[in-house]
C-alpha cells in the first residue's frame, strides 16, 4: 500500500489522501497511522481518494471510523447524543471527513456498513474538495 497526501485549497485546506492498494487487515494500520500523522501535523479536513483502492475490509472501515472520531474530537461539532439522533434521522454528514472515487465493491461495503449515513461519498475528487 502507498498513500500520497497533498493539501488542496478550498474554503478550508483539505488534505487529500490518495490511497494505492486495498485497505484490509494487512494494511489498515498503515492507513490509520498515516491519517493520525497528518492530523497531528494539523490536518483538520480529510478527503480519502480511493480511486486506486478497489477493496476495503472491516478493518479498513474501523480505521475510517477511528479517523472520523479523531477529527470529531478536534472539531467538537456535536455531543454524542445529538450526533446519534442526527445520524439516526439521516441529518448528519461529517463536515471534516469525506471519501471519493469508490469502486462498486467499496461503495457497496460502505452502504452495508452504514458508513454512507454519516460520511459523504463523492464520485469525483474536484466535487468532493469543493464540498468542504
C-alpha positions in Angstrom: 0.0 0.0 0.0 1.1 3.5 -0.7 -0.5 6.7 0.4 0.3 10.1 -1.1 -1.1 13.1 0.8 -1.5 16.5 -0.7 -3.2 19.7 0.5 -5.8 21.3 -1.7 -7.2 24.7 -1.0 -11.0 25.0 -0.9 -12.9 27.1 1.6 -10.6 25.3 4.1 -7.3 23.4 3.5 -8.3 19.9 2.5 -5.8 17.1 3.0 -6.3 14.5 0.2 -5.1 11.0 1.0 -4.6 9.2 -2.3 -4.7 5.5 -1.4 -3.0 3.0 -3.7 -3.9 -0.6 -2.8 -6.5 -2.3 -0.7 -7.3 -1.2 2.9 -7.6 -4.6 4.6 -6.3 -6.5 7.7 -2.8 -6.3 6.3 -2.7 -2.6 5.5 -5.3 -0.8 7.7 -2.7 0.1 10.3 -0.5 1.9 7.6 -3.6 3.8 6.5 -4.7 4.8 10.0 -1.1 5.7 11.1 -0.7 8.0 8.1 -4.0 9.7 8.8 -3.0 10.1 12.5 0.3 11.6 11.4 -1.5 14.1 9.1 -3.9 15.0 11.9 -1.0 15.5 14.4 0.6 17.8 11.9 -2.5 20.0 11.6 -4.9 18.3 9.0 -8.4 19.1 10.0 -10.3 18.2 6.9 -9.5 15.0 5.1 -10.7 13.5 1.8 -9.8 9.9 1.2 -9.5 9.3 -2.6 -9.9 5.6 -3.2 -9.6 5.6 -7.0 -6.8 3.1 -6.7 -8.1 1.2 -3.7 -10.5 -1.4 -5.1 -11.3 -3.2 -1.8 -11.8 -2.3 1.8 -12.4 -4.8 4.6 -14.0 -4.4 8.0 -10.5 -3.5 9.4 -10.4 -0.6 6.9 -13.8 0.6 7.9 -12.7 0.6 11.5 -9.7 2.7 10.5 -12.0 5.2 8.7 -14.3 5.3 11.8 -11.3 5.9 14.1 -10.2 8.8 11.8 -13.8 10.2 11.9 -13.7 10.1 15.7 -10.3 11.8 15.9 -11.4 14.6 13.7 -14.7 14.9 15.6 -12.8 15.2 18.9 -10.9 18.1 17.4 -13.9 19.9 15.9 -16.4 19.1 18.7 -19.3 19.9 16.4 -21.9 17.8 18.3 -22.1 15.9 21.6 -22.6 12.1 21.4 -26.4 12.2 22.0 -27.0 14.9 19.4 -24.8 13.1 16.9 -26.6 9.8 17.4 -30.0 11.5 16.9 -28.9 13.4 13.8 -27.3 10.2 12.3 -30.5 8.2 13.1 -32.6 10.8 11.4 -30.3 10.9 8.4 -29.5 14.6 9.1 -25.7 14.3 9.7 -22.8 14.1 7.3 -19.3 14.6 8.5 -18.1 18.1 7.5 -14.4 17.1 8.0 -14.1 13.5 6.6 -15.3 12.6 3.1 -14.4 9.9 0.6 -14.3 9.9 -3.2 -13.9 7.6 -6.2 -15.1 4.4 -4.5 -15.2 1.2 -6.6 -18.5 -0.5 -6.9 -17.4 -3.1 -4.3 -16.2 -0.4 -1.8 -19.4 1.6 -2.3 -21.4 -1.5 -1.5 -19.4 -2.2 1.6 -19.8 1.5 2.7 -23.6 1.1 2.3 -23.9 -2.2 4.1 -21.8 -0.9 7.0 -23.9 2.3 7.2 -20.9 4.5 6.7 -22.7 6.4 3.9 -25.1 7.6 6.5 -22.5 9.8 8.1 -19.7 10.1 5.6 -20.3 11.9 2.3 -19.4 9.8 -0.7 -18.4 11.7 -3.8 -17.9 10.5 -7.4 -15.0 12.8 -8.2 -12.2 14.5 -6.4 -12.9 18.0 -7.6 -16.5 18.0 -6.4 -15.5 16.4 -3.2 -12.9 19.1 -2.5 -15.4 21.8 -3.3 -17.9 20.4 -0.8 -15.7 21.2 2.2 
